[in-house]
Amino acid sequence: MTHIDILGVAAHPDDVELSCAGTMLAAKAGGKRTAIVDLTYAELSTRGTLESRGKETDEATKILGLDGRYNLGIADGNIETSKENVRKLIKYFRMLRPTIVLCPHFSERHPDHEAASELVHQASFYSGLAKIETTGDDGKPQEPHRPLMVLHFMQTYIFEPKLILDVSSVFEDRMRTVQAYRSQFGRGKDGQKIASGERETFLTQSGFYEWIEARARHYGMQIGVQYGEPFWCEGAVGIKDLFSIITKNIA
């Protein structure tokens, strides 16, 4: 039976890379199994094509070293929390059996991100109910499974994090995953603008890469490291060892 330690769920390919790729990379470096479920193919993106976006997603997936990447094929711009879509995601939760799920925060600039957050909220709960029956691709009944923790990653809007993960050791590769999506950011691996006749967007504005790094530095400084990624969750976060949460070298 498949078991994924950390599963990222995103409205679009590149959402995880923009928001918490460092967390995925750090988990992989620690021997954990990681995967991503993208809800749409981002077919409404102003820039790029489905073909170019697919190639960019493949490149980013290789950098992340994922154990699997999947797409639910929900219509971009129409991520409904319908019974059909909830059941689609339940099937992947039961197939992959993640311990931790990473998803967008419920208050976001993009409506698709907010919808993805609610879809994860519903699917992660209902996936644990035995009387909601689903079958896998092999036609066999799936066993119930509920993730032990759902963490919300930060995209555009700022929230007060419940925890911040040190991603300093993987930050270079974390940025490489973002740079893989050249069509979306209009900049090459060297950070320079790519000449293009396509329309400028929120993502192509000058200083966008620098903003991502600055935010990681900001949250890293709060815990005494170079780079950090913030998360929010419902309820308290438990620990088994007080010393495991100390990341600062200077008081």
C-alpha positions in Angstrom: 0.0 0.0 0.0 1.3 3.4 -1.0 2.3 5.8 1.8 3.3 9.4 1.3 4.7 11.3 4.2 4.0 14.8 2.8 1.4 15.6 0.1 1.1 19.0 -1.4 -2.3 19.9 -2.9 -2.4 23.0 -5.1 -4.9 24.7 -7.4 -2.3 25.0 -10.2 1.1 23.6 -11.1 3.7 26.0 -9.7 1.7 26.9 -6.5 3.6 24.4 -4.3 6.9 25.5 -5.9 6.2 29.2 -5.2 5.1 28.6 -1.6 6.7 25.6 0.1 9.1 23.8 -2.3 11.7 24.1 0.4 9.6 22.0 2.8 9.1 19.3 0.2 12.9 19.3 -0.6 13.9 19.2 3.1 11.5 16.3 3.7 12.9 14.4 0.7 16.5 15.0 1.9 15.4 13.5 5.2 14.3 10.3 3.5 10.6 11.0 3.4 8.2 10.3 0.6 6.7 13.3 -1.1 4.0 13.9 -3.8 1.9 16.7 -5.2 -1.7 16.7 -6.4 -2.5 19.6 -8.7 -6.2 20.3 -9.1 -6.1 21.9 -12.6 -3.7 22.2 -15.5 -3.8 26.1 -15.2 -5.3 26.3 -18.6 -6.4 29.9 -18.0 -2.9 31.2 -17.4 -2.3 34.4 -19.2 1.1 33.3 -20.4 2.4 30.0 -21.8 0.5 27.0 -23.2 -0.6 23.7 -21.8 2.4 22.1 -23.6 5.0 24.6 -22.2 3.5 24.5 -18.7 3.6 20.7 -18.8 7.3 20.7 -19.6 8.0 23.2 -16.9 6.0 21.1 -14.4 8.1 18.0 -15.4 11.3 20.0 -14.8 10.2 21.2 -11.4 9.1 17.7 -10.5 12.5 16.3 -11.2 14.2 19.0 -9.1 11.8 18.2 -6.2 12.5 14.5 -6.6 8.8 13.7 -6.0 7.6 10.1 -5.5 4.5 11.0 -7.5 2.7 13.9 -9.2 -1.0 13.8 -10.1 -3.6 16.1 -11.7 -7.3 15.9 -11.0 -8.2 17.7 -14.2 -10.7 20.1 -12.6 -11.5 23.1 -14.8 -9.2 26.1 -14.0 -11.2 29.0 -12.6 -14.0 26.6 -11.5 -12.7 24.7 -8.5 -16.0 23.8 -6.9 -16.4 22.1 -3.6 -18.9 19.7 -5.2 -19.4 16.2 -4.1 -17.8 15.0 -7.3 -14.6 17.0 -6.7 -14.4 16.1 -3.0 -14.7 12.5 -3.9 -12.0 12.8 -6.5 -9.6 14.1 -3.9 -10.7 11.6 -1.3 -9.6 8.8 -3.7 -6.1 10.3 -3.8 -5.9 10.7 -0.1 -6.9 7.1 0.3 -4.5 5.9 -2.4 -1.5 7.9 -1.2 -2.4 7.9 2.5 -0.4 11.0 3.5 0.6 11.8 7.0 0.8 15.5 6.4 -1.1 17.6 3.7 0.1 21.0 2.6 -2.5 23.3 1.0 -3.3 27.0 0.4 -4.5 29.2 3.2 -8.2 29.9 3.1 -7.8 33.6 2.7 -6.0 34.3 -0.6 -5.7 36.7 -3.6 -6.7 34.0 -6.1 -10.2 32.5 -5.7 -8.9 29.2 -6.9 -6.5 29.0 -4.0 -9.3 29.7 -1.5 -11.4 27.0 -3.2 -8.6 24.5 -3.1 -8.2 25.2 0.6 -11.9 24.4 1.3 -11.7 21.3 -1.0 -8.8 19.9 1.1 -10.7 20.7 4.3 -13.7 18.7 3.3 -11.8 15.9 1.5 -9.3 15.4 4.4 -12.2 14.9 6.9 -14.6 12.8 4.8 -11.7 10.6 3.6 -11.7 9.2 7.1 -15.3 8.1 7.1 -15.8 4.4 6.4 -19.3 4.8 5.1 -18.1 7.0 2.3 -17.1 4.3 -0.1 -14.6 4.8 -3.0 -12.8 2.4 -5.3 -9.3 2.7 -6.6 -8.2 2.6 -10.2 -7.9 -1.2 -9.8 -11.6 -1.4 -9.0 -11.0 -2.5 -5.4 -12.6 -0.7 -2.4 -10.3 1.8 -0.7 -9.7 1.9 3.0 -10.6 5.1 4.9 -7.7 7.4 5.7 -7.5 10.8 7.3 -4.2 12.8 7.3 -2.9 13.5 10.8 -2.1 17.2 10.0 -3.1 19.8 7.4 -0.8 22.7 7.1 -1.7 25.8 5.1 1.1 27.4 3.1 1.5 31.2 2.4 1.0 32.5 -1.1 0.2 36.2 -1.6 -1.5 37.3 1.6 0.3 37.3 4.9 -0.9 35.5 8.0 0.6 34.9 11.5 2.3 31.5 11.2 1.8 28.7 13.7 5.2 27.2 12.7 8.2 28.1 10.5 10.4 25.5 8.9 14.1 26.0 8.3 14.7 25.5 4.6 18.2 27.1 4.5 20.0 23.9 3.4 17.7 23.4 0.3 17.0 27.0 -0.6 19.0 27.1 -3.8 17.1 24.1 -5.2 13.9 25.6 -3.9 14.5 28.6 -6.1 15.4 26.4 -9.1 11.9 24.9 -8.9 10.4 28.3 -9.2 12.7 29.3 -12.1 11.6 26.2 -14.0 8.3 28.0 -14.7 9.9 30.4 -17.1 6.7 31.1 -19.1 4.9 32.3 -16.0 7.6 34.6 -14.7 9.1 35.8 -17.9 12.6 35.4 -16.5 15.3 32.8 -17.2 17.4 30.8 -14.8 19.8 33.8 -14.5 16.9 36.0 -13.3 17.0 38.1 -16.4 13.9 39.1 -18.3 13.0 37.0 -21.3 12.0 39.0 -24.4 8.4 38.2 -25.0 5.4 39.7 -26.7 3.1 38.2 -24.1 1.2 40.3 -21.6 2.8 41.3 -18.3 1.2 39.8 -15.2 1.4 39.9 -11.4 4.1 37.2 -11.6 6.3 39.0 -14.2 6.7 42.3 -12.3 10.2 43.4 -11.6 11.6 42.0 -8.3 9.3 39.0 -8.0 12.1 36.5 -7.4 13.7 38.9 -5.0 10.4 39.2 -3.1 10.2 35.4 -2.7 13.7 35.3 -1.3 13.1 38.4 0.9 10.0 36.7 2.5 12.0 33.5 3.1 14.7 35.6 4.8 12.1 37.4 6.9 10.6 34.2 8.3 14.1 32.6 8.6 15.3 35.5 10.8 12.3 35.0 13.1 13.6 31.5 14.0 17.3 32.3 13.8 18.1 30.8 10.4 18.8 32.1 6.9 15.6 31.0 5.2 12.2 29.8 6.5 8.8 28.8 5.2 5.7 29.7 7.2 2.6 27.6 7.8 -0.7 27.9 9.6 -2.9 25.2 11.0 -6.0 24.7 13.1 -5.4 24.0 16.8 -2.1 23.5 18.7 1.0 21.9 17.3 2.4 19.3 19.7 6.1 18.3 20.2 7.8 15.4 21.9 11.1 17.2 22.7 11.5 20.9 23.7 15.0 21.0 22.3 13.9 19.9 18.8 12.2 23.3 18.3 15.3 25.4 19.1 16.7 26.8 15.8 18.4 29.9 17.2 22.1 30.2 18.0 21.7 33.7 19.4 19.1 34.6 22.0 
